[in-house]
Each structure stands twice: as C-alpha cells, then as structure tokens.
C-alpha cells in the first residue's frame, strides 16, 4: 500500500486573432481579447470556481487531504483580466497550507527544446509569479506538457530544483513501476512519474459509457489504488478535467468529493511532491529521447510533428534575438505569448486518440488556417524589429 499525490495542471493560452496579409504593418492586435475573455469566464464558471470550492471543503473536512497545482503565467494573467474571483480562490487555497505550487515555464512554451536561455528566463519569470501570488518558492519543476529528457533534467537541477515531473510511460520504464521515486541520469535530481493509467481513467475515460469500467466511482477507484505498492501513486491531470472536459452531469464533481473518504477507508493519505524528496530514489532512469504526456506516442509530435509546426516553431525562436534587442517590452511579451505550445498544437494534422479533448478550444477550422495566421503575425513582428533579410524567404509561399 502507498499514498497518493494529486496534481493538477491549470493553463489557458492567449488565442490569437485573425491576422491576414493585409494586417501586416498595420497593427499589433495579435490576440482575440473577446474570445479569450469568453472562454476564461466560461471555464471559470464550469471548472475553476466549483472545483476550487470543493477542494477547499475537502481540505477542511479531511485533515490529511493535500493537493498540488501548476498554474501557467498566461492563465494567471487571464485570471487577473477576466476572472479575478478565480485568482482569489486559488490564493485562499494557498492560505490553507495544504496546497503546493510547482514551477514551469511562464508561457507554457517548448523553449526547453529550442533555446536554453529563453527556457531559463521563462522559468524564473514563473518562479516570481508563484512567489508574488501564492507566497511559495517551489522546489519541484513541471515542464510544459511533461516534456522531459536527460538534458532537461540537468537544466532543472542547475536552476535549483530538487525534483522534476515526467510521464511514467512504459517505453522508458519497461518492467519498472511508475509508483516509485527515481533519479534522473547523471543529475542529482529526483524524478516523479505520473501513473498514466490511473490518471487517464479519470481525465479521459470517466464519462465514456463504452468503457468496460464505466461508471467509475470513488470507491472503485480507491479499490484499484489500495493494493499498489511503492512510494506514491502520482495522479497527474488537467484541472479542466473537472467540469469542462468531463461535464458536471457525468458525476465528476461527486467523484472528487468522495475520493478522500474512499481512500481513507484503505488508510491511503495524500502527499505533496516535495514530501517525496525524503525518499531515496529506487534507481536511475535514462531518458535520452524526449517524451511527453501527450497522445499514445508520448513524444513531441503533437506540437512538432509536421513541416508547418517545425517551420513556425523555428521561425518564432529565430526572431528572439531581434525582439529582445528592440527593448519594446510590450512586443517582447506578445512574442512570448506566441511561444505558448497550444499555437503549435492547433497546427497538428495527425489523428489523436484523445483528439476531442485537445481540440475542444481550438479556434481554427483547419491547422493550415492556424499556420497562415501565425506566420502573418511573425512576419509583422519581423518587420517591426527589422529582422535580418531572408528570415522568412524559405516559407514565403505559405504566407502569401
């Protein structure tokens, strides 16, 4: 028997506005303020506020109940602009002393795969945000979409983190269990792995009436966890699972309400990721190739799997030096919002086994529409910072 670690990812991107060739050079209104406001306020009502209310009740009702969050900088900014009650409710949770916050990239970017300097900048920005709003200095790092490899672990260690989260995927574990603490290869940093089967039972399969285990109750779920041996059963999922991906009428909120009591019947308690730091790692895990928590492949193909995605991501980062050199803080921040991984996800052309969930908030009819829109904006930025000639010559055919 072991304990459970309940971690939620909270993220919303700044969705970009329609930006045509005729807008280039005319304005920098790159983001759809109305759509972002509508989506944030909708999710606040369906997910964030009711889920936070339940979490607060559980904390008061069950002394051993604990929960962990990673909230992106783009989500925090949208809370401030469109849903201040949500930010207040997260601060109230922080004040209970039963909530731990993790650090990630401020703009939910894939900078760890492209530019170490930008990655470091965004991580430090996020650390400041968490300290400012929640009064914590996280010891644990959670990279965007659980993107992980040996080099990312080393960088996280260099930045002072004691542990990093990753997907407990069979491809890296083999016969091993995800329910133990491991050590990253050649880096003195602990590796905390998601139990993806149990996590996805809630995040993706909960409302599927064709699933052999439907309906999933808290008691049944606790029965599955009870016999597991190890250091921790890490249940990692998007917070939007509650009320948005899995709607209220599926019973998802009742599941959450009853989970602590159901686990307590098996003497299973909750723990924060930082509490796992005292555990000696079982062994070292070598992850030379990049993994993530996305899709059946558990790689980066959801964001960088086709030529459009590769071109857009590469060109965005090629602009970095010139954008920073401009000294225009407003433009720099807009550029950083364009590094958010969601923009590249919207350009994906492959089929996802969980596609309905990931496409739910996609503002585009086709990935090609997203690519053209995105590249038009990059062209405008390039013109404004007078980027070196030829930067976009190789893909002009795409943006005409």
ChimeraX attribute file (.defattr): number of C-alpha atoms within 10 A of each C-alpha:
attribute: neighborCount
match mode: 1-to-1
recipient: residues
	/A:1	14
	/A:2	19
	/A:3	22
	/A:4	24
	/A:5	22
	/A:6	22
	/A:7	26
	/A:8	19
	/A:9	19
	/A:10	18
	/A:11	18
	/A:12	24
	/A:13	23
	/A:14	23
	/A:15	22
	/A:16	21
	/A:17	19
	/A:18	19
	/A:19	22
	/A:20	15
	/A:21	16
	/A:22	8
	/A:23	15
	/A:24	17
	/A:25	14
	/A:26	9
	/A:27	10
	/A:28	16
	/A:29	14
	/A:30	23
	/A:31	17
	/A:32	14
	/A:33	16
	/A:34	12
	/A:35	15
	/A:36	20
	/A:37	16
	/A:38	12
	/A:39	14
	/A:40	22
	/A:41	19
	/A:42	14
	/A:43	17
	/A:44	23
	/A:45	15
	/A:46	18
	/A:47	24
	/A:48	26
	/A:49	20
	/A:50	18
	/A:51	21
	/A:52	18
	/A:53	15
	/A:54	16
	/A:55	19
	/A:56	20
	/A:57	12
	/A:58	20
	/A:59	19
	/A:60	13
	/A:61	12
	/A:62	13
	/A:63	11
	/A:64	15
	/A:65	23
	/A:66	23
	/A:67	20
	/A:68	21
	/A:69	22
	/A:70	24
	/A:71	25
	/A:72	25
	/A:73	26
	/A:74	22
	/A:75	20
	/A:76	22
	/A:77	17
	/A:78	22
	/A:79	20
	/A:80	14
	/A:81	13
	/A:82	19
	/A:83	21
	/A:84	15
	/A:85	14
	/A:86	23
	/A:87	20
	/A:88	15
	/A:89	17
	/A:90	20
	/A:91	15
	/A:92	16
	/A:93	20
	/A:94	19
	/A:95	12
	/A:96	12
	/A:97	10
	/A:98	18
	/A:99	23
	/A:100	23
	/A:101	27
	/A:102	27
	/A:103	28
	/A:104	29
	/A:105	28
	/A:106	27
	/A:107	28
	/A:108	27
	/A:109	26
	/A:110	24
	/A:111	24
	/A:112	23
	/A:113	15
	/A:114	14
	/A:115	13
	/A:116	13
	/A:117	11
	/A:118	18
	/A:119	23
	/A:120	18
	/A:121	14
	/A:122	23
	/A:123	25
	/A:124	16
	/A:125	17
	/A:126	24
	/A:127	21
	/A:128	18
	/A:129	21
	/A:130	22
	/A:131	13
	/A:132	11
	/A:133	14
	/A:134	19
	/A:135	14
	/A:136	17
	/A:137	16
	/A:138	19
	/A:139	17
	/A:140	26
	/A:141	28
	/A:142	22
	/A:143	26
	/A:144	22
	/A:145	19
	/A:146	22
	/A:147	22
	/A:148	26
	/A:149	20
	/A:150	17
	/A:151	19
	/A:152	19
	/A:153	29
	/A:154	17
	/A:155	16
	/A:156	23
	/A:157	19
	/A:158	14
	/A:159	13
	/A:160	13
	/A:161	19
	/A:162	19
	/A:163	26
	/A:164	27
	/A:165	22
	/A:166	25
	/A:167	26
	/A:168	26
	/A:169	22
	/A:170	13
	/A:171	12
	/A:172	16
	/A:173	15
	/A:174	10
	/A:175	8
	/A:176	12
	/A:177	17
	/A:178	26
	/A:179	21
	/A:180	23
	/A:181	23
	/A:182	20
	/A:183	21
	/A:184	25
	/A:185	20
	/A:186	13
	/A:187	16
	/A:188	16
	/A:189	23
	/A:190	28
	/A:191	29
	/A:192	30
	/A:193	25
	/A:194	26
	/A:195	20
	/A:196	20
	/A:197	12
	/A:198	17
	/A:199	19
	/A:200	14
	/A:201	17
	/A:202	21
	/A:203	23
	/A:204	17
	/A:205	20
	/A:206	22
	/A:207	20
	/A:208	15
	/A:209	11
	/A:210	9
	/A:211	12
	/A:212	9
	/A:213	14
	/A:214	13
	/A:215	16
	/A:216	20
	/A:217	19
	/A:218	20
	/A:219	17
	/A:220	14
	/A:221	18
	/A:222	19
	/A:223	15
	/A:224	11
	/A:225	19
	/A:226	19
	/A:227	11
	/A:228	15
	/A:229	14
	/A:230	15
	/A:231	21
	/A:232	27
	/A:233	29
	/A:234	28
	/A:235	20
	/A:236	26
	/A:237	22
	/A:238	16
	/A:239	22
	/A:240	22
	/A:241	21
	/A:242	25
	/A:243	23
	/A:244	19
	/A:245	21
	/A:246	22
	/A:247	16
	/A:248	15
	/A:249	10
	/A:250	15
	/A:251	17
	/A:252	23
	/A:253	20
	/A:254	14
	/A:255	19
	/A:256	18
	/A:257	16
	/A:258	14
	/A:259	18
	/A:260	24
	/A:261	20
	/A:262	19
	/A:263	22
	/A:264	16
	/A:265	13
	/A:266	16
	/A:267	12
	/A:268	19
	/A:269	20
	/A:270	21
	/A:271	24
	/A:272	23
	/A:273	25
	/A:274	16
	/A:275	9
	/A:276	19
	/A:277	18
	/A:278	8
	/A:279	12
	/A:280	13
	/A:281	18
	/A:282	13
	/A:283	15
	/A:284	16
	/A:285	16
	/A:286	14
	/A:287	17
	/A:288	12
	/A:289	11
	/A:290	16
	/A:291	23
	/A:292	22
	/A:293	22
	/A:294	20
	/A:295	16
	/A:296	10
	/A:297	14
	/A:298	19
	/A:299	19
	/A:300	20
	/A:301	19
	/A:302	24
	/A:303	22
	/A:304	21
	/A:305	17
	/A:306	15
	/A:307	11
	/A:308	23
	/A:309	23
	/A:310	16
	/A:311	16
	/A:312	22
	/A:313	22
	/A:314	13
	/A:315	18
	/A:316	21
	/A:317	19
	/A:318	18
	/A:319	20
	/A:320	18
	/A:321	11
	/A:322	18
	/A:323	24
	/A:324	15
	/A:325	10
	/A:326	14
	/A:327	11
	/A:328	11
	/A:329	11
	/A:330	10
	/A:331	17
	/A:332	18
	/A:333	13
	/A:334	17
	/A:335	21
	/A:336	21
	/A:337	23
	/A:338	26
	/A:339	20
	/A:340	23
	/A:341	21
	/A:342	21
	/A:343	25
	/A:344	26
	/A:345	21
	/A:346	24
	/A:347	28
	/A:348	23
	/A:349	17
	/A:350	11
	/A:351	9
	/A:352	16
	/A:353	12
	/A:354	13
	/A:355	11
	/A:356	11
	/A:357	16
	/A:358	16
	/A:359	13
	/A:360	10
	/A:361	14
	/A:362	17
	/A:363	15
	/A:364	15
	/A:365	9
	/A:366	13
	/A:367	19
	/A:368	16
	/A:369	14
	/A:370	25
	/A:371	23
	/A:372	21
	/A:373	20
	/A:374	24
	/A:375	26
	/A:376	24
	/A:377	29
	/A:378	21
	/A:379	21
	/A:380	20
	/A:381	23
	/A:382	23
	/A:383	14
	/A:384	16
	/A:385	18
	/A:386	13
	/A:387	18
	/A:388	12
	/A:389	9
	/A:390	9
	/A:391	14
	/A:392	19
	/A:393	8
	/A:394	9
	/A:395	15
	/A:396	13
	/A:397	8
	/A:398	13
	/A:399	16
	/A:400	10
